[in-house]
Amino acid sequence: MGQIAKAAGWIVKAVSGFVLKQILMYLISLGVLGYVLAQLSAVPLAIRVAVAVLVLCVAFWAFWKFFLLRPIEPKIVPLYWDLLFKHPFKRTSWNFDNYIGYSLSAKGPATVFGFQARFRFNWWAGFLEEAFITSVQTGERIDLKFNSAGASPVAPPSLVPLSQIKSFLPWTWVLATGAMEPVSESDFLERFGHFRLTFKIKNRLAKHVDFGLAENITYFERAHAAALALEKPGGVVLN
């Protein structure tokens, strides 16, 4: 009983200390805010507006510099950070909605043709020094090719390696593919069940996106469910 009472007293003390600390911080913040507002009330409106705009610009710059543009190497970003890749304020955007190319019927296994995604540079033109996928299981590597219609120099739409691209046009989605010889769904999962996308912007650190085995299995399960739903009257396609 003595130990329980001692533990209970310690908990009450810790909680009360935390609450008092929060109240004190709130009162201090309120006092500082009141003082700042009182001082600003004597400042001409034009100066107050200029200061507010300056503060907003500094805050936006800090958000851009230390959050949106911070390097992530050697951290490997998981695929479920979907909003991170599509964020228009970042230097590049990726769309992985249908990242494995395949064909299938409702009853048979899928035939896989490789990796596919949409890619773009935001704000201004840019160049990728390299882009490829690597199997975590086997180390097998497939270099990506890109649709030349969204690149410079402008050429008839075709899939070309990065060596033939000088730069990518801004705000233009480009198809990126890592093609392979057609393989069965089971063979693909055996070779690329867990794979990683690596891409490197010129003069930047390389970035990595992880496509785990569980995510890839779920991808094919949804594909089979969608194909089955399309063959049934009134079927619903699952996302």
Biotite code that builds the C-alpha atoms (Angstrom):
import biotite.structure as struc

atoms = struc.array([
    struc.Atom([0.000, 0.000, 0.000], chain_id="A", res_id=1, res_name="MET", atom_name="CA", element="C"),
    struc.Atom([2.848, 2.335, 0.800], chain_id="A", res_id=2, res_name="GLY", atom_name="CA", element="C"),
    struc.Atom([4.342, 1.902, -2.672], chain_id="A", res_id=3, res_name="GLN", atom_name="CA", element="C"),
    struc.Atom([0.956, 2.505, -4.320], chain_id="A", res_id=4, res_name="ILE", atom_name="CA", element="C"),
    struc.Atom([0.424, 5.678, -2.290], chain_id="A", res_id=5, res_name="ALA", atom_name="CA", element="C"),
    struc.Atom([3.925, 6.839, -3.148], chain_id="A", res_id=6, res_name="LYS", atom_name="CA", element="C"),
    struc.Atom([3.356, 6.205, -6.862], chain_id="A", res_id=7, res_name="ALA", atom_name="CA", element="C"),
    struc.Atom([-0.012, 7.977, -6.748], chain_id="A", res_id=8, res_name="ALA", atom_name="CA", element="C"),
    struc.Atom([1.575, 10.964, -5.035], chain_id="A", res_id=9, res_name="GLY", atom_name="CA", element="C"),
    struc.Atom([4.301, 11.104, -7.677], chain_id="A", res_id=10, res_name="TRP", atom_name="CA", element="C"),
    struc.Atom([1.704, 11.021, -10.480], chain_id="A", res_id=11, res_name="ILE", atom_name="CA", element="C"),
    struc.Atom([-0.370, 13.797, -8.856], chain_id="A", res_id=12, res_name="VAL", atom_name="CA", element="C"),
    struc.Atom([2.746, 15.881, -8.388], chain_id="A", res_id=13, res_name="LYS", atom_name="CA", element="C"),
    struc.Atom([3.870, 15.379, -11.995], chain_id="A", res_id=14, res_name="ALA", atom_name="CA", element="C"),
    struc.Atom([0.425, 16.170, -13.432], chain_id="A", res_id=15, res_name="VAL", atom_name="CA", element="C"),
    struc.Atom([-0.060, 19.246, -11.257], chain_id="A", res_id=16, res_name="SER", atom_name="CA", element="C"),
    struc.Atom([3.425, 20.473, -12.177], chain_id="A", res_id=17, res_name="GLY", atom_name="CA", element="C"),
    struc.Atom([2.675, 20.046, -15.876], chain_id="A", res_id=18, res_name="PHE", atom_name="CA", element="C"),
    struc.Atom([-0.663, 21.872, -15.560], chain_id="A", res_id=19, res_name="VAL", atom_name="CA", element="C"),
    struc.Atom([0.905, 24.760, -13.643], chain_id="A", res_id=20, res_name="LEU", atom_name="CA", element="C"),
    struc.Atom([3.665, 25.013, -16.231], chain_id="A", res_id=21, res_name="LYS", atom_name="CA", element="C"),
    struc.Atom([1.143, 25.187, -19.078], chain_id="A", res_id=22, res_name="GLN", atom_name="CA", element="C"),
    struc.Atom([-0.904, 27.849, -17.269], chain_id="A", res_id=23, res_name="ILE", atom_name="CA", element="C"),
    struc.Atom([2.230, 29.895, -16.610], chain_id="A", res_id=24, res_name="LEU", atom_name="CA", element="C"),
    struc.Atom([3.325, 29.669, -20.262], chain_id="A", res_id=25, res_name="MET", atom_name="CA", element="C"),
    struc.Atom([-0.170, 30.705, -21.363], chain_id="A", res_id=26, res_name="TYR", atom_name="CA", element="C"),
    struc.Atom([-0.171, 33.750, -19.085], chain_id="A", res_id=27, res_name="LEU", atom_name="CA", element="C"),
    struc.Atom([3.305, 34.786, -20.220], chain_id="A", res_id=28, res_name="ILE", atom_name="CA", element="C"),
    struc.Atom([2.336, 34.404, -23.885], chain_id="A", res_id=29, res_name="SER", atom_name="CA", element="C"),
    struc.Atom([-0.849, 36.375, -23.296], chain_id="A", res_id=30, res_name="LEU", atom_name="CA", element="C"),
    struc.Atom([1.109, 39.152, -21.602], chain_id="A", res_id=31, res_name="GLY", atom_name="CA", element="C"),
    struc.Atom([3.692, 39.311, -24.387], chain_id="A", res_id=32, res_name="VAL", atom_name="CA", element="C"),
    struc.Atom([0.956, 39.375, -27.026], chain_id="A", res_id=33, res_name="LEU", atom_name="CA", element="C"),
    struc.Atom([-0.886, 42.145, -25.198], chain_id="A", res_id=34, res_name="GLY", atom_name="CA", element="C"),
    struc.Atom([2.306, 44.193, -24.939], chain_id="A", res_id=35, res_name="TYR", atom_name="CA", element="C"),
    struc.Atom([3.092, 43.754, -28.647], chain_id="A", res_id=36, res_name="VAL", atom_name="CA", element="C"),
    struc.Atom([-0.451, 44.736, -29.657], chain_id="A", res_id=37, res_name="LEU", atom_name="CA", element="C"),
    struc.Atom([-0.306, 47.797, -27.415], chain_id="A", res_id=38, res_name="ALA", atom_name="CA", element="C"),
    struc.Atom([2.960, 48.892, -29.017], chain_id="A", res_id=39, res_name="GLN", atom_name="CA", element="C"),
    struc.Atom([1.673, 48.267, -32.526], chain_id="A", res_id=40, res_name="LEU", atom_name="CA", element="C"),
    struc.Atom([-1.447, 50.350, -31.920], chain_id="A", res_id=41, res_name="SER", atom_name="CA", element="C"),
    struc.Atom([0.747, 53.454, -31.883], chain_id="A", res_id=42, res_name="ALA", atom_name="CA", element="C"),
    struc.Atom([2.478, 52.510, -35.150], chain_id="A", res_id=43, res_name="VAL", atom_name="CA", element="C"),
    struc.Atom([1.078, 53.824, -38.466], chain_id="A", res_id=44, res_name="PRO", atom_name="CA", element="C"),
    struc.Atom([-1.079, 51.364, -40.388], chain_id="A", res_id=45, res_name="LEU", atom_name="CA", element="C"),
    struc.Atom([1.282, 51.227, -43.371], chain_id="A", res_id=46, res_name="ALA", atom_name="CA", element="C"),
    struc.Atom([4.184, 50.103, -41.174], chain_id="A", res_id=47, res_name="ILE", atom_name="CA", element="C"),
    struc.Atom([2.016, 47.471, -39.465], chain_id="A", res_id=48, res_name="ARG", atom_name="CA", element="C"),
    struc.Atom([0.965, 46.064, -42.845], chain_id="A", res_id=49, res_name="VAL", atom_name="CA", element="C"),
    struc.Atom([4.582, 46.025, -44.043], chain_id="A", res_id=50, res_name="ALA", atom_name="CA", element="C"),
    struc.Atom([5.722, 44.194, -40.891], chain_id="A", res_id=51, res_name="VAL", atom_name="CA", element="C"),
    struc.Atom([2.901, 41.648, -41.243], chain_id="A", res_id=52, res_name="ALA", atom_name="CA", element="C"),
    struc.Atom([3.818, 40.970, -44.877], chain_id="A", res_id=53, res_name="VAL", atom_name="CA", element="C"),
    struc.Atom([7.490, 40.612, -43.934], chain_id="A", res_id=54, res_name="LEU", atom_name="CA", element="C"),
    struc.Atom([6.669, 38.137, -41.153], chain_id="A", res_id=55, res_name="VAL", atom_name="CA", element="C"),
    struc.Atom([4.502, 36.079, -43.518], chain_id="A", res_id=56, res_name="LEU", atom_name="CA", element="C"),
    struc.Atom([7.275, 36.027, -46.136], chain_id="A", res_id=57, res_name="CYS", atom_name="CA", element="C"),
    struc.Atom([9.849, 34.885, -43.578], chain_id="A", res_id=58, res_name="VAL", atom_name="CA", element="C"),
    struc.Atom([7.485, 32.188, -42.281], chain_id="A", res_id=59, res_name="ALA", atom_name="CA", element="C"),
    struc.Atom([6.800, 30.933, -45.811], chain_id="A", res_id=60, res_name="PHE", atom_name="CA", element="C"),
    struc.Atom([10.527, 30.916, -46.621], chain_id="A", res_id=61, res_name="TRP", atom_name="CA", element="C"),
    struc.Atom([11.287, 28.939, -43.444], chain_id="A", res_id=62, res_name="ALA", atom_name="CA", element="C"),
    struc.Atom([8.520, 26.439, -44.262], chain_id="A", res_id=63, res_name="PHE", atom_name="CA", element="C"),
    struc.Atom([9.859, 26.058, -47.816], chain_id="A", res_id=64, res_name="TRP", atom_name="CA", element="C"),
    struc.Atom([13.519, 25.803, -46.774], chain_id="A", res_id=65, res_name="LYS", atom_name="CA", element="C"),
    struc.Atom([13.344, 23.559, -43.729], chain_id="A", res_id=66, res_name="PHE", atom_name="CA", element="C"),
    struc.Atom([10.298, 21.415, -44.492], chain_id="A", res_id=67, res_name="PHE", atom_name="CA", element="C"),
    struc.Atom([9.530, 21.144, -48.197], chain_id="A", res_id=68, res_name="LEU", atom_name="CA", element="C"),
    struc.Atom([13.107, 21.199, -49.505], chain_id="A", res_id=69, res_name="LEU", atom_name="CA", element="C"),
    struc.Atom([14.919, 19.371, -46.730], chain_id="A", res_id=70, res_name="ARG", atom_name="CA", element="C"),
    struc.Atom([17.019, 16.432, -48.003], chain_id="A", res_id=71, res_name="PRO", atom_name="CA", element="C"),
    struc.Atom([15.796, 12.967, -47.088], chain_id="A", res_id=72, res_name="ILE", atom_name="CA", element="C"),
    struc.Atom([18.869, 10.871, -47.872], chain_id="A", res_id=73, res_name="GLU", atom_name="CA", element="C"),
    struc.Atom([19.653, 8.348, -46.502], chain_id="A", res_id=74, res_name="PRO", atom_name="CA", element="C"),
    struc.Atom([16.078, 8.121, -45.233], chain_id="A", res_id=75, res_name="LYS", atom_name="CA", element="C"),
    struc.Atom([13.866, 5.909, -47.387], chain_id="A", res_id=76, res_name="ILE", atom_name="CA", element="C"),
    struc.Atom([10.365, 7.352, -47.671], chain_id="A", res_id=77, res_name="VAL", atom_name="CA", element="C"),
    struc.Atom([7.511, 4.807, -47.556], chain_id="A", res_id=78, res_name="PRO", atom_name="CA", element="C"),
    struc.Atom([4.983, 4.755, -50.362], chain_id="A", res_id=79, res_name="LEU", atom_name="CA", element="C"),
    struc.Atom([2.058, 5.572, -48.061], chain_id="A", res_id=80, res_name="TYR", atom_name="CA", element="C"),
    struc.Atom([3.366, 9.162, -47.781], chain_id="A", res_id=81, res_name="TRP", atom_name="CA", element="C"),
    struc.Atom([1.307, 9.732, -50.909], chain_id="A", res_id=82, res_name="ASP", atom_name="CA", element="C"),
    struc.Atom([0.590, 13.434, -50.341], chain_id="A", res_id=83, res_name="LEU", atom_name="CA", element="C"),
    struc.Atom([4.304, 14.117, -49.972], chain_id="A", res_id=84, res_name="LEU", atom_name="CA", element="C"),
    struc.Atom([4.981, 13.058, -53.563], chain_id="A", res_id=85, res_name="PHE", atom_name="CA", element="C"),
    struc.Atom([2.087, 15.012, -55.094], chain_id="A", res_id=86, res_name="LYS", atom_name="CA", element="C"),
    struc.Atom([2.820, 18.209, -53.148], chain_id="A", res_id=87, res_name="HIS", atom_name="CA", element="C"),
    struc.Atom([2.914, 21.069, -55.711], chain_id="A", res_id=88, res_name="PRO", atom_name="CA", element="C"),
    struc.Atom([5.261, 23.180, -53.558], chain_id="A", res_id=89, res_name="PHE", atom_name="CA", element="C"),
    struc.Atom([8.058, 20.618, -53.742], chain_id="A", res_id=90, res_name="LYS", atom_name="CA", element="C"),
    struc.Atom([10.659, 20.667, -56.505], chain_id="A", res_id=91, res_name="ARG", atom_name="CA", element="C"),
    struc.Atom([9.223, 17.523, -58.093], chain_id="A", res_id=92, res_name="THR", atom_name="CA", element="C"),
    struc.Atom([5.952, 15.616, -57.957], chain_id="A", res_id=93, res_name="SER", atom_name="CA", element="C"),
    struc.Atom([5.219, 11.932, -58.536], chain_id="A", res_id=94, res_name="TRP", atom_name="CA", element="C"),
    struc.Atom([1.912, 10.158, -59.085], chain_id="A", res_id=95, res_name="ASN", atom_name="CA", element="C"),
    struc.Atom([2.024, 6.480, -58.074], chain_id="A", res_id=96, res_name="PHE", atom_name="CA", element="C"),
    struc.Atom([-1.689, 5.717, -58.474], chain_id="A", res_id=97, res_name="ASP", atom_name="CA", element="C"),
    struc.Atom([-1.023, 2.872, -60.950], chain_id="A", res_id=98, res_name="ASN", atom_name="CA", element="C"),
    struc.Atom([2.638, 2.169, -60.385], chain_id="A", res_id=99, res_name="TYR", atom_name="CA", element="C"),
    struc.Atom([2.729, -1.406, -61.766], chain_id="A", res_id=100, res_name="ILE", atom_name="CA", element="C"),
    struc.Atom([1.782, -1.993, -65.393], chain_id="A", res_id=101, res_name="GLY", atom_name="CA", element="C"),
    struc.Atom([-0.153, -5.217, -65.922], chain_id="A", res_id=102, res_name="TYR", atom_name="CA", element="C"),
    struc.Atom([-2.904, -6.994, -67.812], chain_id="A", res_id=103, res_name="SER", atom_name="CA", element="C"),
    struc.Atom([-5.239, -9.608, -66.359], chain_id="A", res_id=104, res_name="LEU", atom_name="CA", element="C"),
    struc.Atom([-8.593, -11.299, -66.528], chain_id="A", res_id=105, res_name="SER", atom_name="CA", element="C"),
    struc.Atom([-10.868, -11.780, -63.539], chain_id="A", res_id=106, res_name="ALA", atom_name="CA", element="C"),
    struc.Atom([-9.954, -15.451, -63.100], chain_id="A", res_id=107, res_name="LYS", atom_name="CA", element="C"),
    struc.Atom([-6.302, -15.613, -64.123], chain_id="A", res_id=108, res_name="GLY", atom_name="CA", element="C"),
    struc.Atom([-3.075, -14.210, -62.677], chain_id="A", res_id=109, res_name="PRO", atom_name="CA", element="C"),
    struc.Atom([-1.777, -10.858, -63.843], chain_id="A", res_id=110, res_name="ALA", atom_name="CA", element="C"),
    struc.Atom([0.927, -10.447, -66.456], chain_id="A", res_id=111, res_name="THR", atom_name="CA", element="C"),
    struc.Atom([3.306, -7.688, -65.367], chain_id="A", res_id=112, res_name="VAL", atom_name="CA", element="C"),
    struc.Atom([5.136, -5.371, -67.762], chain_id="A", res_id=113, res_name="PHE", atom_name="CA", element="C"),
    struc.Atom([7.080, -3.304, -65.228], chain_id="A", res_id=114, res_name="GLY", atom_name="CA", element="C"),
    struc.Atom([7.023, -0.116, -63.184], chain_id="A", res_id=115, res_name="PHE", atom_name="CA", element="C"),
    struc.Atom([5.164, 3.011, -64.308], chain_id="A", res_id=116, res_name="GLN", atom_name="CA", element="C"),
    struc.Atom([4.455, 6.408, -62.777], chain_id="A", res_id=117, res_name="ALA", atom_name="CA", element="C"),
    struc.Atom([3.884, 10.032, -63.706], chain_id="A", res_id=118, res_name="ARG", atom_name="CA", element="C"),
    struc.Atom([6.547, 12.610, -62.912], chain_id="A", res_id=119, res_name="PHE", atom_name="CA", element="C"),
    struc.Atom([6.977, 16.352, -63.244], chain_id="A", res_id=120, res_name="ARG", atom_name="CA", element="C"),
    struc.Atom([9.152, 19.284, -62.212], chain_id="A", res_id=121, res_name="PHE", atom_name="CA", element="C"),
    struc.Atom([7.313, 22.096, -60.436], chain_id="A", res_id=122, res_name="ASN", atom_name="CA", element="C"),
    struc.Atom([7.876, 25.840, -60.827], chain_id="A", res_id=123, res_name="TRP", atom_name="CA", element="C"),
    struc.Atom([10.716, 25.727, -63.360], chain_id="A", res_id=124, res_name="TRP", atom_name="CA", element="C"),
    struc.Atom([12.458, 23.291, -65.692], chain_id="A", res_id=125, res_name="ALA", atom_name="CA", element="C"),
    struc.Atom([14.830, 20.710, -64.248], chain_id="A", res_id=126, res_name="GLY", atom_name="CA", element="C"),
    struc.Atom([16.993, 17.708, -64.985], chain_id="A", res_id=127, res_name="PHE", atom_name="CA", element="C"),
    struc.Atom([17.311, 14.255, -63.452], chain_id="A", res_id=128, res_name="LEU", atom_name="CA", element="C"),
    struc.Atom([20.805, 12.807, -63.301], chain_id="A", res_id=129, res_name="GLU", atom_name="CA", element="C"),
    struc.Atom([19.460, 9.307, -62.695], chain_id="A", res_id=130, res_name="GLU", atom_name="CA", element="C"),
    struc.Atom([16.231, 7.445, -61.999], chain_id="A", res_id=131, res_name="ALA", atom_name="CA", element="C"),
    struc.Atom([15.878, 3.691, -61.514], chain_id="A", res_id=132, res_name="PHE", atom_name="CA", element="C"),
    struc.Atom([14.201, 0.973, -59.490], chain_id="A", res_id=133, res_name="ILE", atom_name="CA", element="C"),
    struc.Atom([16.140, -1.673, -57.577], chain_id="A", res_id=134, res_name="THR", atom_name="CA", element="C"),
    struc.Atom([14.936, -4.992, -56.213], chain_id="A", res_id=135, res_name="SER", atom_name="CA", element="C"),
    struc.Atom([15.656, -5.263, -52.494], chain_id="A", res_id=136, res_name="VAL", atom_name="CA", element="C"),
    struc.Atom([15.556, -9.064, -52.785], chain_id="A", res_id=137, res_name="GLN", atom_name="CA", element="C"),
    struc.Atom([17.933, -9.579, -55.701], chain_id="A", res_id=138, res_name="THR", atom_name="CA", element="C"),
    struc.Atom([19.620, -6.221, -56.343], chain_id="A", res_id=139, res_name="GLY", atom_name="CA", element="C"),
    struc.Atom([18.334, -6.227, -59.929], chain_id="A", res_id=140, res_name="GLU", atom_name="CA", element="C"),
    struc.Atom([18.196, -2.710, -61.362], chain_id="A", res_id=141, res_name="ARG", atom_name="CA", element="C"),
    struc.Atom([15.997, -1.239, -64.095], chain_id="A", res_id=142, res_name="ILE", atom_name="CA", element="C"),
    struc.Atom([16.712, 2.282, -65.375], chain_id="A", res_id=143, res_name="ASP", atom_name="CA", element="C"),
    struc.Atom([13.639, 4.391, -66.060], chain_id="A", res_id=144, res_name="LEU", atom_name="CA", element="C"),
    struc.Atom([12.735, 5.866, -69.415], chain_id="A", res_id=145, res_name="LYS", atom_name="CA", element="C"),
    struc.Atom([10.627, 8.998, -69.848], chain_id="A", res_id=146, res_name="PHE", atom_name="CA", element="C"),
    struc.Atom([8.129, 10.249, -72.394], chain_id="A", res_id=147, res_name="ASN", atom_name="CA", element="C"),
    struc.Atom([10.017, 12.773, -74.515], chain_id="A", res_id=148, res_name="SER", atom_name="CA", element="C"),
    struc.Atom([6.835, 14.811, -75.126], chain_id="A", res_id=149, res_name="ALA", atom_name="CA", element="C"),
    struc.Atom([7.323, 16.499, -71.743], chain_id="A", res_id=150, res_name="GLY", atom_name="CA", element="C"),
    struc.Atom([11.049, 17.071, -72.126], chain_id="A", res_id=151, res_name="ALA", atom_name="CA", element="C"),
    struc.Atom([13.444, 19.321, -73.982], chain_id="A", res_id=152, res_name="SER", atom_name="CA", element="C"),
    struc.Atom([14.386, 19.151, -76.805], chain_id="A", res_id=153, res_name="PRO", atom_name="CA", element="C"),
    struc.Atom([10.787, 18.597, -77.906], chain_id="A", res_id=154, res_name="VAL", atom_name="CA", element="C"),
    struc.Atom([10.445, 15.401, -79.917], chain_id="A", res_id=155, res_name="ALA", atom_name="CA", element="C"),
    struc.Atom([7.669, 13.063, -81.073], chain_id="A", res_id=156, res_name="PRO", atom_name="CA", element="C"),
    struc.Atom([6.250, 11.161, -78.080], chain_id="A", res_id=157, res_name="PRO", atom_name="CA", element="C"),
    struc.Atom([8.456, 8.184, -77.287], chain_id="A", res_id=158, res_name="SER", atom_name="CA", element="C"),
    struc.Atom([10.135, 6.624, -74.275], chain_id="A", res_id=159, res_name="LEU", atom_name="CA", element="C"),
    struc.Atom([13.783, 7.654, -74.085], chain_id="A", res_id=160, res_name="VAL", atom_name="CA", element="C"),
    struc.Atom([16.565, 7.307, -71.480], chain_id="A", res_id=161, res_name="PRO", atom_name="CA", element="C"),
    struc.Atom([17.721, 10.279, -69.430], chain_id="A", res_id=162, res_name="LEU", atom_name="CA", element="C"),
    struc.Atom([20.863, 10.546, -71.560], chain_id="A", res_id=163, res_name="SER", atom_name="CA", element="C"),
    struc.Atom([18.689, 11.883, -74.410], chain_id="A", res_id=164, res_name="GLN", atom_name="CA", element="C"),
    struc.Atom([16.899, 14.496, -72.284], chain_id="A", res_id=165, res_name="ILE", atom_name="CA", element="C"),
    struc.Atom([18.408, 17.915, -71.590], chain_id="A", res_id=166, res_name="LYS", atom_name="CA", element="C"),
    struc.Atom([15.666, 19.072, -69.224], chain_id="A", res_id=167, res_name="SER", atom_name="CA", element="C"),
    struc.Atom([12.037, 18.512, -68.239], chain_id="A", res_id=168, res_name="PHE", atom_name="CA", element="C"),
    struc.Atom([9.453, 21.206, -68.885], chain_id="A", res_id=169, res_name="LEU", atom_name="CA", element="C"),
    struc.Atom([7.819, 22.705, -65.766], chain_id="A", res_id=170, res_name="PRO", atom_name="CA", element="C"),
    struc.Atom([4.290, 21.714, -64.710], chain_id="A", res_id=171, res_name="TRP", atom_name="CA", element="C"),
    struc.Atom([4.165, 18.949, -67.324], chain_id="A", res_id=172, res_name="THR", atom_name="CA", element="C"),
    struc.Atom([3.335, 15.389, -66.289], chain_id="A", res_id=173, res_name="TRP", atom_name="CA", element="C"),
    struc.Atom([5.656, 12.886, -67.950], chain_id="A", res_id=174, res_name="VAL", atom_name="CA", element="C"),
    struc.Atom([5.241, 9.121, -68.063], chain_id="A", res_id=175, res_name="LEU", atom_name="CA", element="C"),
    struc.Atom([8.163, 7.257, -66.470], chain_id="A", res_id=176, res_name="ALA", atom_name="CA", element="C"),
    struc.Atom([8.507, 3.521, -67.028], chain_id="A", res_id=177, res_name="THR", atom_name="CA", element="C"),
    struc.Atom([10.802, 0.740, -65.940], chain_id="A", res_id=178, res_name="GLY", atom_name="CA", element="C"),
    struc.Atom([9.904, -1.873, -68.519], chain_id="A", res_id=179, res_name="ALA", atom_name="CA", element="C"),
    struc.Atom([10.778, -5.553, -68.259], chain_id="A", res_id=180, res_name="MET", atom_name="CA", element="C"),
    struc.Atom([10.027, -8.674, -70.232], chain_id="A", res_id=181, res_name="GLU", atom_name="CA", element="C"),
    struc.Atom([6.426, -9.696, -69.431], chain_id="A", res_id=182, res_name="PRO", atom_name="CA", element="C"),
    struc.Atom([6.382, -11.919, -66.348], chain_id="A", res_id=183, res_name="VAL", atom_name="CA", element="C"),
    struc.Atom([3.679, -13.528, -64.261], chain_id="A", res_id=184, res_name="SER", atom_name="CA", element="C"),
    struc.Atom([2.430, -11.897, -61.097], chain_id="A", res_id=185, res_name="GLU", atom_name="CA", element="C"),
    struc.Atom([4.136, -14.524, -58.915], chain_id="A", res_id=186, res_name="SER", atom_name="CA", element="C"),
    struc.Atom([7.465, -14.142, -60.744], chain_id="A", res_id=187, res_name="ASP", atom_name="CA", element="C"),
    struc.Atom([7.298, -10.374, -60.365], chain_id="A", res_id=188, res_name="PHE", atom_name="CA", element="C"),
    struc.Atom([6.664, -10.640, -56.622], chain_id="A", res_id=189, res_name="LEU", atom_name="CA", element="C"),
    struc.Atom([9.544, -13.095, -56.341], chain_id="A", res_id=190, res_name="GLU", atom_name="CA", element="C"),
    struc.Atom([11.939, -10.737, -58.138], chain_id="A", res_id=191, res_name="ARG", atom_name="CA", element="C"),
    struc.Atom([10.515, -7.301, -57.259], chain_id="A", res_id=192, res_name="PHE", atom_name="CA", element="C"),
    struc.Atom([8.147, -7.993, -54.377], chain_id="A", res_id=193, res_name="GLY", atom_name="CA", element="C"),
    struc.Atom([10.044, -5.336, -52.431], chain_id="A", res_id=194, res_name="HIS", atom_name="CA", element="C"),
    struc.Atom([11.652, -2.697, -54.619], chain_id="A", res_id=195, res_name="PHE", atom_name="CA", element="C"),
    struc.Atom([12.906, 0.850, -54.305], chain_id="A", res_id=196, res_name="ARG", atom_name="CA", element="C"),
    struc.Atom([12.706, 3.877, -56.584], chain_id="A", res_id=197, res_name="LEU", atom_name="CA", element="C"),
    struc.Atom([15.780, 6.124, -56.574], chain_id="A", res_id=198, res_name="THR", atom_name="CA", element="C"),
    struc.Atom([15.918, 9.460, -58.374], chain_id="A", res_id=199, res_name="PHE", atom_name="CA", element="C"),
    struc.Atom([18.448, 12.271, -58.238], chain_id="A", res_id=200, res_name="LYS", atom_name="CA", element="C"),
    struc.Atom([17.883, 15.875, -59.267], chain_id="A", res_id=201, res_name="ILE", atom_name="CA", element="C"),
    struc.Atom([20.948, 17.651, -60.593], chain_id="A", res_id=202, res_name="LYS", atom_name="CA", element="C"),
    struc.Atom([23.032, 19.115, -57.742], chain_id="A", res_id=203, res_name="ASN", atom_name="CA", element="C"),
    struc.Atom([20.741, 17.539, -55.121], chain_id="A", res_id=204, res_name="ARG", atom_name="CA", element="C"),
    struc.Atom([20.888, 14.475, -52.891], chain_id="A", res_id=205, res_name="LEU", atom_name="CA", element="C"),
    struc.Atom([19.336, 11.283, -54.217], chain_id="A", res_id=206, res_name="ALA", atom_name="CA", element="C"),
    struc.Atom([15.880, 10.402, -52.903], chain_id="A", res_id=207, res_name="LYS", atom_name="CA", element="C"),
    struc.Atom([14.384, 6.978, -52.343], chain_id="A", res_id=208, res_name="HIS", atom_name="CA", element="C"),
    struc.Atom([10.817, 5.659, -52.290], chain_id="A", res_id=209, res_name="VAL", atom_name="CA", element="C"),
    struc.Atom([10.098, 2.227, -50.834], chain_id="A", res_id=210, res_name="ASP", atom_name="CA", element="C"),
    struc.Atom([7.500, -0.139, -52.346], chain_id="A", res_id=211, res_name="PHE", atom_name="CA", element="C"),
    struc.Atom([7.086, -2.922, -49.792], chain_id="A", res_id=212, res_name="GLY", atom_name="CA", element="C"),
    struc.Atom([5.938, -6.488, -50.357], chain_id="A", res_id=213, res_name="LEU", atom_name="CA", element="C"),
    struc.Atom([2.663, -6.012, -48.459], chain_id="A", res_id=214, res_name="ALA", atom_name="CA", element="C"),
    struc.Atom([1.812, -2.925, -50.537], chain_id="A", res_id=215, res_name="GLU", atom_name="CA", element="C"),
    struc.Atom([2.544, -4.726, -53.807], chain_id="A", res_id=216, res_name="ASN", atom_name="CA", element="C"),
    struc.Atom([0.442, -7.751, -52.832], chain_id="A", res_id=217, res_name="ILE", atom_name="CA", element="C"),
    struc.Atom([-2.425, -5.416, -51.908], chain_id="A", res_id=218, res_name="THR", atom_name="CA", element="C"),
    struc.Atom([-1.988, -3.668, -55.269], chain_id="A", res_id=219, res_name="TYR", atom_name="CA", element="C"),
    struc.Atom([-2.636, -6.926, -57.149], chain_id="A", res_id=220, res_name="PHE", atom_name="CA", element="C"),
    struc.Atom([-5.513, -7.887, -54.843], chain_id="A", res_id=221, res_name="GLU", atom_name="CA", element="C"),
    struc.Atom([-7.241, -4.613, -55.716], chain_id="A", res_id=222, res_name="ARG", atom_name="CA", element="C"),
    struc.Atom([-6.540, -5.183, -59.400], chain_id="A", res_id=223, res_name="ALA", atom_name="CA", element="C"),
    struc.Atom([-8.193, -8.623, -59.263], chain_id="A", res_id=224, res_name="HIS", atom_name="CA", element="C"),
    struc.Atom([-11.160, -7.231, -57.319], chain_id="A", res_id=225, res_name="ALA", atom_name="CA", element="C"),
    struc.Atom([-11.608, -4.462, -59.892], chain_id="A", res_id=226, res_name="ALA", atom_name="CA", element="C"),
    struc.Atom([-11.464, -6.917, -62.806], chain_id="A", res_id=227, res_name="ALA", atom_name="CA", element="C"),
    struc.Atom([-13.970, -9.212, -61.101], chain_id="A", res_id=228, res_name="LEU", atom_name="CA", element="C"),
    struc.Atom([-16.338, -6.316, -60.385], chain_id="A", res_id=229, res_name="ALA", atom_name="CA", element="C"),
    struc.Atom([-16.269, -5.226, -64.020], chain_id="A", res_id=230, res_name="LEU", atom_name="CA", element="C"),
    struc.Atom([-17.354, -8.709, -65.149], chain_id="A", res_id=231, res_name="GLU", atom_name="CA", element="C"),
    struc.Atom([-20.304, -8.785, -62.741], chain_id="A", res_id=232, res_name="LYS", atom_name="CA", element="C"),
    struc.Atom([-23.533, -6.861, -63.450], chain_id="A", res_id=233, res_name="PRO", atom_name="CA", element="C"),
    struc.Atom([-23.687, -3.964, -61.014], chain_id="A", res_id=234, res_name="GLY", atom_name="CA", element="C"),
    struc.Atom([-20.159, -4.645, -59.795], chain_id="A", res_id=235, res_name="GLY", atom_name="CA", element="C"),
    struc.Atom([-18.239, -1.966, -57.937], chain_id="A", res_id=236, res_name="VAL", atom_name="CA", element="C"),
    struc.Atom([-14.604, -1.210, -58.742], chain_id="A", res_id=237, res_name="VAL", atom_name="CA", element="C"),
    struc.Atom([-12.542, -1.013, -55.562], chain_id="A", res_id=238, res_name="LEU", atom_name="CA", element="C"),
    struc.Atom([-9.834, 1.624, -55.156], chain_id="A", res_id=239, res_name="ASN", atom_name="CA", element="C"),
])
